[in-house]
């Protein structure tokens, strides 16, 4: 069954009030942390690509450089939490929330919606093993 983005976004739980106590207290796994960092890295790559492409095309449209810079800084902060000896991320849900939600209103709405959609795609791709990704946005957004 094919869904459009609006239908899929309705599947993601972004409101923490809709989570059970068990879901709210679920461990923030290394796989979820890797997913957050990969999402931010992909977001940064897309922002850089769009800006570079517009420069090459002499297009007057140029995305705000501060969005790419802020995403890069947030990604660096999360990466800096890694333990070099164990190759494990040590950032918290609160840190992930800051990395995803600390932008100005317009960009925050965009990146959090994109993150919720990415979580849905992950849940669909690895169903039923990764159904927890449907409530990952609410857990992270609640912690911020």
Buried (B, 14 or more C-beta within 10 A) or exposed (E): EEEEEEEBBEBBBBEBEEBEEEBBEBEBEEEBBEBBBEBBBEBBEBBBEBBEEBEEEEEEEEBEEEBBEBBBEBBEBBEEBBEEEEEEBEBBBEBBBBBBBBBEEEBBEEBBBBBBBBBBEBBBEEEEEBEBBBBBBBBBBBBB
